[in-house]
Amino acid sequence: MMRILLTGANGQLGWELQRSLSTLGSVIGVDLPEYDLAQPDRLLELVRQVRPQVIVNPAAYTDVDKAEQEHDLAHTVNGVAPGLLAQQANEIGAAIIHYSTDYVFNGSLGRPYSENDQPAPLNAYGRSKLVGEQAVQQVGDAFLILRTSWVYSLRGNSFVNKVLRWSRSHRTLRIVNDQVSNPTWARALAEATGQLLAQAGSQPAGWIRERRGLYHLAAPDWTSRFEWAQAILSLDPHREQQVVQEVLPASSAEFPTPAVRPAFSALDCSLFSKTFDLQLPHWRDALRLSLTV
Ligand SMILES: NC(=O)c1ccc[n+]([C@@H]2O[C@H](COP(=O)([O-])OP(=O)(O)OC[C@H]3O[C@@H](n4cnc5c(N)ncnc54)[C@H](OP(=O)(O)O)[C@@H]3O)[C@@H](O)[C@H]2O)c1
């Protein structure tokens, strides 16, 4: 049975991980305010006490716009803390699974990004996450970095929940069609993480060390926010509550935000599929499942 320490246990992904990983052994889930990655001493002490075999770290400063102002905090949480966790994992012979983002790319490549493509973040959040990747890689022991994209869950303030909410209050929705990536259901990502760890068996650190590295893991295929919103509306099981009558494409320039987003940041996930013989369901299938309660 595996002992797993899970950060960000109340977040979109962390909440699902707490459930998906529970069949593997004991999951110790922690989150703010008790365990703060900005002041990680207490968390590192917990790691030494609990001696998990795996640390799973979905905790992150994820407010992309606010990070433009709070870049120091984002850097500490997303950039520095993952390296300290990786170091602590290394010292006790544990593995670490860390999550990163498509926002490390600038979105101008014009095809899905592979792991070999050069990151060039456009915003403070992306820069902080890139520093975190590098910090985990530098420790370089038993680590997996899973770069994902457009994570949503039906809990929390996800794009899916926002569109459902707007559809009940607005007759016309204007949604950007110049941002393209892979909408990824937090539950599917958590399940894939659990199945990966199940393959690792009772000595996960050794197994992960042999396959260590950075992998892209998001739902195939890519789509625009505009098309994603249309799918949300048509798959909504309570469509009778919608007052929305039209959904119009818009450009990002019409909705200025503090942080610039990449235009085309879809991820090529073939390395992950080949290595672990796992893939996430198509984004549309996952969306249908996520909306069925
Ligand atoms: N959401 C996306 O679209 C997306 C896309 C690509 C990659 N990712 C990555 O995927 C991972 C999971 O994202 P998510 O959507 O599940 O994020 P989320 O819902 O915002 O969850 C993050 C969790 O981390 C916690 N947290 C924030 N600051 C912390 C700190 N200083 N110390 C300890 N915990 C802290 C949050 O607590 P509070 O809620 O109390 O702040 C929350 O429980 C992250 O690594 C993120 O960068 C996300």
Ligand as a Chemical Component Dictionary entry (heavy atoms), coordinates in Angstrom:
data_LIG
# 
_chem_comp.id                   LIG 
_chem_comp.type                 NON-POLYMER 
_chem_comp.pdbx_formal_charge   0 
_chem_comp.three_letter_code    LIG 
# 
loop_
_chem_comp_atom.comp_id 
_chem_comp_atom.atom_id 
_chem_comp_atom.alt_atom_id 
_chem_comp_atom.type_symbol 
_chem_comp_atom.charge 
_chem_comp_atom.model_Cartn_x 
_chem_comp_atom.model_Cartn_y 
_chem_comp_atom.model_Cartn_z 
_chem_comp_atom.pdbx_ordinal 
LIG N1  N1  N 0  -6.868 25.507 -14.037 1  
LIG C1  C1  C 0  -6.274 25.426 -15.225 2  
LIG O1  O1  O 0  -6.853 25.799 -16.251 3  
LIG C2  C2  C 0  -4.903 24.839 -15.359 4  
LIG C3  C3  C 0  -4.322 24.745 -16.641 5  
LIG C4  C4  C 0  -3.046 24.193 -16.776 6  
LIG C5  C5  C 0  -2.365 23.756 -15.662 7  
LIG N2  N2  N 1  -2.934 23.873 -14.425 8  
LIG C6  C6  C 0  -2.152 23.408 -13.278 9  
LIG O2  O2  O 0  -2.821 22.284 -12.729 10 
LIG C7  C7  C 0  -2.648 22.253 -11.315 11 
LIG C8  C8  C 0  -3.999 22.177 -10.633 12 
LIG O3  O3  O 0  -4.777 23.310 -10.997 13 
LIG P1  P1  P 0  -6.259 23.517 -10.456 14 
LIG O4  O4  O 0  -7.072 24.030 -11.578 15 
LIG O5  O5  O -1 -6.703 22.321 -9.701  16 
LIG O6  O6  O 0  -6.000 24.732 -9.430  17 
LIG P2  P2  P 0  -6.909 25.240 -8.240  18 
LIG O7  O7  O 0  -8.293 24.720 -8.360  19 
LIG O8  O8  O 0  -6.682 26.710 -8.120  20 
LIG O9  O9  O 0  -6.251 24.502 -6.971  21 
LIG C9  C9  C 0  -5.024 24.879 -6.463  22 
LIG C10 C10 C 0  -5.019 24.552 -5.001  23 
LIG O10 O10 O 0  -3.781 25.031 -4.456  24 
LIG C11 C11 C 0  -4.071 25.820 -3.325  25 
LIG N3  N3  N 0  -3.082 26.846 -3.096  26 
LIG C12 C12 C 0  -2.999 28.091 -3.636  27 
LIG N4  N4  N 0  -1.962 28.766 -3.108  28 
LIG C13 C13 C 0  -1.383 27.928 -2.218  29 
LIG C14 C14 C 0  -0.305 28.064 -1.323  30 
LIG N5  N5  N 0  0.383  29.214 -1.193  31 
LIG N6  N6  N 0  0.021  27.015 -0.534  32 
LIG C15 C15 C 0  -0.677 25.858 -0.589  33 
LIG N7  N7  N 0  -1.726 25.678 -1.405  34 
LIG C16 C16 C 0  -2.078 26.707 -2.209  35 
LIG C17 C17 C 0  -5.420 26.432 -3.610  36 
LIG O11 O11 O 0  -6.027 26.913 -2.422  37 
LIG P3  P3  P 0  -7.035 28.184 -2.510  38 
LIG O12 O12 O 0  -8.151 27.764 -3.415  39 
LIG O13 O13 O 0  -7.428 28.400 -1.097  40 
LIG O14 O14 O 0  -6.231 29.306 -3.108  41 
LIG C18 C18 C 0  -6.151 25.257 -4.224  42 
LIG O15 O15 O 0  -6.694 24.391 -3.257  43 
LIG C19 C19 C 0  -1.818 23.485 -10.973 44 
LIG O16 O16 O 0  -0.467 23.121 -10.943 45 
LIG C20 C20 C 0  -2.043 24.418 -12.151 46 
LIG O17 O17 O 0  -0.961 25.293 -12.317 47 
LIG C21 C21 C 0  -4.180 24.390 -14.251 48 
# 
loop_
_chem_comp_bond.comp_id 
_chem_comp_bond.atom_id_1 
_chem_comp_bond.atom_id_2 
_chem_comp_bond.value_order 
_chem_comp_bond.pdbx_ordinal 
LIG N1  C1  SING 1  
LIG C1  O1  DOUB 2  
LIG C1  C2  SING 3  
LIG C2  C3  SING 4  
LIG C2  C21 DOUB 5  
LIG C3  C4  DOUB 6  
LIG C4  C5  SING 7  
LIG C5  N2  DOUB 8  
LIG N2  C6  SING 9  
LIG N2  C21 SING 10 
LIG C6  O2  SING 11 
LIG C6  C20 SING 12 
LIG O2  C7  SING 13 
LIG C7  C8  SING 14 
LIG C7  C19 SING 15 
LIG C8  O3  SING 16 
LIG O3  P1  SING 17 
LIG P1  O4  DOUB 18 
LIG P1  O5  SING 19 
LIG P1  O6  SING 20 
LIG O6  P2  SING 21 
LIG P2  O7  DOUB 22 
LIG P2  O8  SING 23 
LIG P2  O9  SING 24 
LIG O9  C9  SING 25 
LIG C9  C10 SING 26 
LIG C10 O10 SING 27 
LIG C10 C18 SING 28 
LIG O10 C11 SING 29 
LIG C11 N3  SING 30 
LIG C11 C17 SING 31 
LIG N3  C12 SING 32 
LIG N3  C16 SING 33 
LIG C12 N4  DOUB 34 
LIG N4  C13 SING 35 
LIG C13 C14 SING 36 
LIG C13 C16 DOUB 37 
LIG C14 N5  SING 38 
LIG C14 N6  DOUB 39 
LIG N6  C15 SING 40 
LIG C15 N7  DOUB 41 
LIG N7  C16 SING 42 
LIG C17 O11 SING 43 
LIG C17 C18 SING 44 
LIG O11 P3  SING 45 
LIG P3  O12 DOUB 46 
LIG P3  O13 SING 47 
LIG P3  O14 SING 48 
LIG C18 O15 SING 49 
LIG C19 O16 SING 50 
LIG C19 C20 SING 51 
LIG C20 O17 SING 52 
# 
